[in-house]
């Protein structure tokens, strides 16, 4: 998977979260972001990783996203690994 494909997966995941107020609200609550600053946060390198981490932390949400986008759930984990190949790096 290329970096562009991984970014596209994360952007698609963010769109999936944003399409449902409850899902988006939970994501915002867990990240400490508000609707007014999500665009600014989206420019940060770790933001897309955090979107994928959020999906990976909730199996039912991950499965819903994967089914909605005709993807294997493993695709999300692979995208996350491409975006942050060294999770201990503090990216």
KOLVOLUM-44334 format. One record per residue: residue number from 1; residue in one letter; x, y, z of N, C-alpha, C in turn. Coordinates in pm, whole numbers. Layout:
! residues N
VOLO   pos   code   n.east   n.north     n.up   ca.east   ca.north    ca.up   c.east   c.north     c.up
VOLO   NUM      a        X         Y        Z         X          Y        Z        X         Y        Z
...
This chain:
! residues 91
VOLO   pos   code   n.east   n.north     n.up   ca.east   ca.north    ca.up   c.east   c.north     c.up
VOLO     1      x       85      -118        0         0          0        0       89       124        0
VOLO     2      x       56       218      -85       133        342      -91       87       439       19
VOLO     3      x      168       540       44       131        642      142        4       713       99
VOLO     4      x      -12       737      -30      -133        804      -80     -257       717      -56
VOLO     5      x     -244       588      -76      -356        497      -51     -390       493       98
VOLO     6      x     -288       494      182      -310        494      327     -378       623      370
VOLO     7      x     -334       736      317      -398        864      348     -543       864      301
VOLO     8      x     -568       809      184      -704        802      132     -792       717      223
VOLO     9      x     -739       608      274      -814        524      366     -851       603      491
VOLO    10      x     -756       678      545      -781        757      667     -882       869      639
VOLO    11      x     -873       933      524      -968       1039      489    -1107       979      471
VOLO    12      x    -1115       863      410     -1243        794      396    -1299       758      533
VOLO    13      x    -1212       716      623     -1254        684      760    -1307       807      831
VOLO    14      x    -1241       920      813     -1289       1045      873    -1425      1082      817
VOLO    15      x    -1444      1067      688     -1574       1094      626    -1682      1002      682
VOLO    16      x    -1644       876      704     -1736        778      763    -1779       823      902
VOLO    17      x    -1682       868      982     -1715        916     1116    -1802      1041     1109
VOLO    18      x    -1767      1132     1020     -1839       1259     1010    -1982      1241      958
VOLO    19      x    -2009      1133      890     -2142       1109      834    -2246      1077      940
VOLO    20      x    -2202      1043     1060     -2294       1007     1167    -2261      1091     1290
VOLO    21      x    -2353      1176     1334     -2324       1264     1448    -2279      1190     1574
VOLO    22      x    -2335      1074     1599     -2296        999     1719    -2151       949     1708
VOLO    23      x    -2117       893     1592     -1979        846     1572    -1881       962     1580
VOLO    24      x    -1915      1074     1514     -1827       1189     1515    -1814      1246     1656
VOLO    25      x    -1925      1253     1727     -1922       1305     1863    -1832      1223     1953
VOLO    26      x    -1838      1093     1940     -1752       1005     2021    -1606      1027     1986
VOLO    27      x    -1575      1036     1857     -1437       1060     1815    -1387      1194     1870
VOLO    28      x    -1468      1297     1858     -1428       1428     1908    -1408      1426     2059
VOLO    29      x    -1497      1359     2129     -1486       1352     2274    -1357      1279     2316
VOLO    30      x    -1324      1173     2248     -1205       1096     2283    -1075      1168     2246
VOLO    31      x    -1080      1249     2142      -960       1320     2099     -946      1456     2166
VOLO    32      x    -1055      1505     2224     -1051       1637     2285    -1069      1749     2185
VOLO    33      x    -1100      1714     2062     -1123       1813     1959    -1267      1861     1961
VOLO    34      x    -1288      1976     1904     -1424       2026     1886    -1448      2046     1738
VOLO    35      x    -1574      2057     1699     -1606       2076     1557    -1535      2198     1498
VOLO    36      x    -1511      2299     1582     -1450       2422     1535    -1300      2408     1505
VOLO    37      x    -1234      2306     1559     -1091       2294     1534    -1050      2164     1466
VOLO    38      x    -1145      2089     1415     -1111       1963     1349    -1035      1987     1219
VOLO    39      x    -1069      2094     1147      -998       2121     1021     -851      2153     1047
VOLO    40      x     -825      2231     1149      -685       2263     1183     -611      2137     1226
VOLO    41      x     -677      2053     1305      -614       1929     1351     -584      1837     1234
VOLO    42      x     -668      1841     1132      -650       1753     1017     -521      1780      941
VOLO    43      x     -460      1894      963      -333       1925      897     -214      1867      972
VOLO    44      x     -236      1819     1094      -128       1761     1174      -97      1620     1125
VOLO    45      x       30      1583     1118        68       1450     1068        4      1334     1144
VOLO    46      x      -11      1345     1274       -67       1235     1353     -218      1225     1345
VOLO    47      x     -283      1325     1290      -429       1323     1291     -485      1204     1216
VOLO    48      x     -436      1179     1096      -488       1066     1018     -461       934     1088
VOLO    49      x     -346       924     1154      -315        804     1232     -417       789     1345
VOLO    50      x     -452       901     1410      -548        893     1520     -687       851     1472
VOLO    51      x     -722       890     1351      -851        846     1295     -851       694     1280
VOLO    52      x     -744       641     1223      -735        496     1205     -724       423     1339
VOLO    53      x     -650       480     1433      -642        421     1567     -780       412     1631
VOLO    54      x     -860       515     1610      -995        516     1666    -1077       399     1611
VOLO    55      x    -1070       377     1481     -1142        264     1422    -1088       131     1474
VOLO    56      x     -957       120     1481      -896         -6     1524     -924       -39     1670
VOLO    57      x     -956        61     1749      -984         40     1892    -1126        -7     1917
VOLO    58      x    -1211        -2     1817     -1352        -39     1834    -1390      -136     1722
VOLO    59      x    -1391      -264     1755     -1412       -366     1652    -1543      -348     1576
VOLO    60      x    -1651      -315     1645     -1778       -300     1574    -1773      -181     1479
VOLO    61      x    -1708       -73     1520     -1693         43     1432    -1603         8     1313
VOLO    62      x    -1495       -63     1339     -1405       -107     1233    -1478      -193     1132
VOLO    63      x    -1554      -287     1180     -1628       -377     1089    -1734      -301     1009
VOLO    64      x    -1799      -205     1072     -1899       -124     1001    -1831       -41      891
VOLO    65      x    -1717        20      924     -1643         98      825    -1599         9      710
VOLO    66      x    -1541      -105      742     -1492       -196      639    -1606      -242      547
VOLO    67      x    -1718      -280      606     -1833       -325      526    -1887      -211      440
VOLO    68      x    -1894       -93      498     -1947         24      426    -1860        61      305
VOLO    69      x    -1731        28      313     -1638         65      207    -1583       -54      129
VOLO    70      x    -1645      -170      151     -1607       -292       81    -1457      -320       94
VOLO    71      x    -1410      -312      219     -1269       -335      250    -1256      -447      352
VOLO    72      x    -1144      -514      350     -1112       -606      458    -1070      -521      578
VOLO    73      x    -1110      -557      698     -1068       -479      816     -916      -465      827
VOLO    74      x     -844      -564      779      -699       -560      783     -642      -444      702
VOLO    75      x     -719      -398      604      -678       -284      521     -654      -161      608
VOLO    76      x     -736      -143      710      -723        -28      799     -594       -38      880
VOLO    77      x     -564      -157      930      -441       -177     1006     -318      -155      917
VOLO    78      x     -325      -199      795      -215       -179      702     -196       -30      672
VOLO    79      x     -306        40      650      -298        185      625     -235       256      743
VOLO    80      x     -273       215      862      -218        275      983      -66       251      992
VOLO    81      x      -24       130      958       118         97      962      197       175      857
VOLO    82      x      137       202      743       203        280      639      218       425      684
VOLO    83      x      115       479      746       120        619      791      214       639      909
VOLO    84      x      231       537      990       320        547     1106      394       416     1123
VOLO    85      x      496       393     1040       564        263     1043      638       235     1173
VOLO    86      x      669       338     1250       738        320     1377      654       384     1487
VOLO    87      x      553       309     1539       461        368     1638      529       427     1760
VOLO    88      x      649       382     1791       721        434     1906      797       563     1876
VOLO    89      x      788       611     1753       867        727     1714      812       859     1765
VOLO    90      x      688       858     1815       628        982     1862      586      1074     1750
VOLO    91      x      563      1018     1635       521       1094     1517      404      1184     1544
